[in-house]
Amino acid sequence: MNFRLDDIRTEPRNWVQTEVKCEGPGIAEFSDPEGILQGYFKIHFDEFGRRSVECEARSLSAPPEYDGDILTFLFGEKAPNETTWFIGGRTNPCTKVKVETHEGTFVATDNVDVSGFTSGKTNKVSFSTFGSSLEVSNSREPKYFAIPLVNFLWEFSHRLLIDHPLRIHPTPRIPDTIPENMRLAAALRANEKNRVIGFQSQVLKVL
């Protein structure tokens, strides 16, 4: 039997997601003037924390006395006792964005701002969000939590060669038919990505 080291491959599991993408119908609530923008939202968070929240606007619910369009609703301002809208002087404060997606309910309420508007066959509104949450629709009991580490420093000697259920690259099985003189090289190839970094954390309790 001809054996090649390339026959041993470490295939990553797909449980970890470095990017979050979801979409669905939703609303954006505004306060001055009051109103609700309804549309179809697309949400994207990449592995570096950059975020994009875009809405294809489909309808606007505003008070009966409001006489402007979507653009003036988002960026317009009317001078007292005037009938003309002026664009660019301000932005209508957005108090909440809520989107129902296949993965769950996305909600943003902290420092939500309108960051862009594109008109055409469809009106598209971009939002900048500082804080948001996704209440997942999966109701199963969680067993593990995956938390991203920022500025995480570790010493190379602190590592664990163990088979952990959350390891992204599980160790492939080495066939029994591998020639004896190639077993060491095969073992090194099979274990090249199975290191799990072990570390301790301290939780400070303030009374």
N, C-alpha and C positions, 0 to 999 in steps of 0.2 A: 504493500500500500504506500503510495506517495503522499507524504505529509508536508504541508507548508504552514509556516507560522501565520500567514494571512488567513488561514482557515479558522483561527480562533479570533472572534470579534466580540467586542463589548458593545452591546446594544443598549442605548439609554432607555429608561422607562419614561412614560409620557405623563406621569402624575404632576410634575412640576411645570408651571407656566411662567415664563419670564415676561410675557406680554398678556394683557387683558384686553379682549375685544368683545363688545356686546352692543346690541342695538335693539330698538323697539319703539313703540309709541310712547310719548311722554308729554309733559307740560313744563312750562317755565312761568313762574309767578313774578309779577312786578308790582312796585308800590307807588310810583309817582310818574305818570298816572297809574292807577291800579288796573290790572288786566292779566289775562292768562293767554300765553302763546302755546298753541297746540301744534304738534308735528311729529316727525319721525326722527329719532335721535340715533347717532352713531358715536360710540364712546371707545377710546383707545388709550391705554396706559402702556408705555414701553418699559423695558428692563431698567432704564435709568430714571424712571419716575416722571418722564415727560408725558403730558396728558393732552388729549384732544376731545372736546365735546362739541359736536356739531348737530344742528337741527335743520331739517328741511321743513320750513314753516308751512302749515296748511290752513290754519285759521287763527283768528284773534278775537278774544272776548274782552271787550272793554265797556266802560260805562256808556249809557246812551248819549250823554252829552259830548263824548269824544268824537271829533270830526277828522282825525288824521288817519294815515295809513300805517303799515307796519314800520316803515323807516322812521317816520316822525314819532311813532310810539316808542321806539328804542332809543333814538338819539335827538328827538326834537324838543323844542321849547317854545312856548307861546307867550309873547309879551302880554301884560295885563291890558284888557280892553282891545286886543288886536285879533284879527282873524287869520293872520299869517303865521305859519310855522317856520322856525329857524332851525337848521340842521347843523350839528357839530358843537353846540355849546355845552352839551351835557350828555349823560347816559341815564336811562331809566334804571333805577336800582332793582336788581334781580334778587329776590329773597329766597327763591327755591327752584331747584330743577329736580324733577322726579320722572324716572323712566322705567317702564315695565319691560324687562328683557327676558329672554328664555332662561338665562342663568339666575335671575332674581330681580329685586327692585333696587335701582340705583338712585341715590338721593344726595344732593349737594345743597347745603344751606349756608356754609361759611365763606364769606368773601367771594360771592359769585358775581362775575362781571361779564358784560357783553364785549367781546374782543374783536368782532368782525361781522360784516354783513355783505352778502352778495346777492344782487338782484338779477333777474332774468326770467327764463321760463318758470323757474322755481326760486323762492327766496330762501337763502341759507344763512343761518345765524350761528356764529361761533361763540362759545363761552369759555371763560377762564375760571377755573375752580381751585380754591385753596384746600378745602377739606371736603371729603365725600365718603360715602360708604356704599357697599353692595350687600344687601341682605339676600343671601343665596336661597334659592327655592329648594335646595337639597336639605331635607329634614333629618337625615341620618346623623347619629351621634358621632362627633369627630373623635378620632383616635390620636391624631398628631396635628401640630400646627407648624407651618412653614413660615418663618419670619426672615425677611431679607436683612443681611448684615451690612452696615455701612462703616467704612474705615475700620474693618476688622483686621487685627494683626495677630499672627500666631507664629509659634516657633515650629520649625520643620520637624523637630524630634517628637512633638506631641501629636501622635497619630495612632489610630486604632485600625488594625487589619481585621475587621469583623464583617459578618454578613448582616447588615442592618436593613430592615424593611423599607426605609426611606432612601436608601442609597440610590443615586441616579443611575449608576452603571453597575449592575450586579455582575458578579464573577461568572464567566462562562465555564461550563463543565469541560474538563480535559478528557478526551476520549481515552479509553484503556488501550487502544491499538497504537498509540504513539510510540515510536521507537525509544528505547531507554536513553540513548545518547541525546535525545531532543526534549526530554521531559523537563529539564531545568529551564530551558529557553521557553517552552510552552507555558510553564507555570508563571514565569516572569511576565509573559505577554498577557496571560489571563488575569493577572492581579495588578496590572499597571494602573488601573483607574478605580480601584476599590478602596482607596484610603478614606476613612471617615475621621474628620478632625474632632477630637474630644476637648471640651473646654468646660469650665465651671463659671457659673454666674452668681452674682450676689444680688439679693433683693433687699433694699433698705426700707425699713418700715418707720415712718415718721409718726410719732404720737402727738 
